[in-house]
Amino acid sequence: MNRLAFNRGFLCGAMDRVADGGVEWRQYIAHALADLKILWLDPCNKPIRIGTEDPENRDRRRSLKTHGDFDTVALEMRQIRTVNLRMVDIADFIIVHIDISVHACGTYEEVFWANRMMKPILVHSVGGKQNAPDYLFGTVPHQLIFSTWEEIVAYLQHVARDEHVKDLKRWRFFNFTGE
């Protein structure tokens, strides 16, 4: 049994103010959970040609801001925002990486957007669950706020494979495999 086979998971977290552009943790999660056949919606590797968020485009937008071309930055960011929110729309669940030392403007909009749709939101809080922003405890069930990536991987393996999983209020499973 694999309840998560062909479900779509959105990988949510800061990109423009982190050294690796948010790539490493996303690659780790996709690799660690490869056996579950989850379809990852990754803003670092979008399944669409518009709204690209790679290092070259981030550097170009920084240059545009330095030179005062805010119209172009706004135009590009509206497209990025639209694509990212669409990925939240079609996701079955999201995993969010929260590091309170990094400003994450779009991340919070995506989390609150997913919350309005009552999607399962799994939070990885850098520094541990005790360092998660207080507001998240009023938004996400605290049982879905984790201190380590390994806890998230174990939780998703449990949700996917264990016969008896308690407290699945936000999860809805479609059987795409016929198992």
C-alpha positions, 0 to 999 in steps of 0.5 A: 500500500502507498497512499501517496503514490502520484499525489502532488507535494508542493515544496515551499520555502524561501529562495531569493535570500538563501545561498543555495536558492532553496535547492538542497533541502528540496532535492533531499526530500525528493530523494529521501521519498523517491520510493513513494512516487510523489509528484513534486511541485518544486519552484526551483524546477518548475514544470512550466516555462514561465516564472523561472526562479533560478540564480541567473534570474534572481541576480538579474532582478537584483540588478534591475532593482539596483538600477531602479527598474521596478516595473520589470521586477514587479511584472516578473514577480507577478508571474512567479507568484501566479505560477507558485500559487497555482502549484499550491492550488493543485498540490495535495499537500505541502512541505514548508521549510521555515528558517526565521533568520531568513525573510520569506515573504512568498512562503507565508502567502503559500502556507496561508493559501494552502491552509484556506484550502485545508491541505495538509501542511508539514512544517520543518522549523530550523532550530526545532519546533520550539522555534517555529513562529507562534502564528503557525501554531494557530494555522497548522496543527502542531503535530505537523510542525517538525524539528528535523527532515528525518521526522518529516520523512518518517511521517510521510512514510507512515502516512503512505504505508501504515495500515492504521494512521491516526488523525488524518483530518486534512488528508484525502487519498485517491487511489491512482495505482489500483492497489 
